[in-house]
Amino acid sequence: MADAKLNSLGQLVSDVANGTPPITVISSTRVSNLNADKVDVIEENQLLRTDAARTLSSTLTVGDTGTIQVSGTGKVRIGNFNLKQIDNVLSFSYEV
């Protein structure tokens, strides 16, 4: 297939059946100025990132077999109690 390019000055509309992706992208190259604020119906601000600071404004529940792991000099604050790990040693403190 020869290289093809689609230009439009208006809205692009797809009428494919539900369950069929309206577009297919082969390239994994990041596209600047592409508004992709929803991922599987989840807004970007609802995602809890692991590579950047983020405030969690809801409840994080860890089940009976769940684990919260803190590495390095990470710190977990629970109410007025702090759980801190430094060099694999856990310490507890209470802040007034």
C-alpha positions in Angstrom: 0.0 0.0 0.0 1.3 3.4 -0.9 1.7 6.0 1.8 -1.6 7.8 2.4 -2.6 10.9 4.3 -6.0 12.1 5.4 -6.6 15.8 5.8 -9.9 17.2 7.1 -11.0 20.8 7.9 -14.1 19.4 9.7 -15.2 16.6 12.0 -14.3 13.0 11.3 -17.3 10.7 11.8 -17.2 6.9 11.9 -20.3 4.8 11.4 -18.8 1.3 12.1 -20.9 -1.1 14.2 -20.6 -1.1 18.0 -17.8 -3.5 19.1 -15.7 -2.5 16.1 -12.8 0.0 16.7 -13.4 3.1 14.7 -9.6 3.4 14.0 -6.6 1.2 14.3 -3.1 2.6 15.0 0.0 0.6 14.3 2.6 3.2 15.4 3.5 3.5 19.1 4.9 7.0 18.6 3.4 9.6 21.0 1.2 12.2 19.3 1.5 15.8 20.6 -1.7 17.7 21.1 -3.8 14.6 21.1 -6.6 14.9 23.7 -6.7 11.5 25.3 -7.9 12.3 28.8 -10.0 9.2 29.1 -8.6 5.7 29.4 -11.3 3.0 29.4 -13.9 5.5 30.7 -11.5 6.6 33.5 -10.5 10.3 33.7 -6.8 11.0 34.0 -7.3 12.6 37.4 -8.7 9.3 38.7 -5.5 7.3 38.1 -3.1 6.8 40.9 0.4 7.2 39.5 3.4 5.3 40.7 6.0 7.6 39.2 4.7 11.0 40.6 3.2 12.5 43.7 -0.6 12.3 43.7 -3.1 13.1 46.5 -5.6 10.3 47.1 -8.9 11.8 48.0 -10.9 8.6 48.5 -10.5 5.4 50.5 -7.8 2.9 49.6 -8.8 -0.5 50.9 -6.3 -3.3 51.2 -7.9 -6.7 51.6 -6.9 -9.6 54.0 -4.2 -10.8 51.6 -3.2 -7.3 50.4 0.1 -5.7 51.0 1.3 -2.1 51.1 5.1 -2.1 50.6 7.2 1.0 51.4 10.7 1.0 50.2 13.7 3.2 50.8 12.9 6.0 53.1 9.2 6.1 52.1 6.6 7.1 54.7 3.0 6.1 55.3 0.8 8.3 57.4 -2.3 6.8 59.0 -4.4 9.5 60.8 -2.1 10.9 63.4 0.1 7.8 63.4 3.1 7.4 61.1 4.7 4.3 59.9 8.1 4.9 58.5 10.7 2.5 57.0 14.4 3.4 57.0 16.9 0.7 55.9 14.4 -2.1 56.4 13.5 -0.9 60.0 10.0 0.0 60.7 9.2 2.8 63.2 5.9 4.0 64.5 5.3 7.6 65.8 2.3 9.6 66.9 1.9 13.3 66.0 -0.3 15.7 68.0 
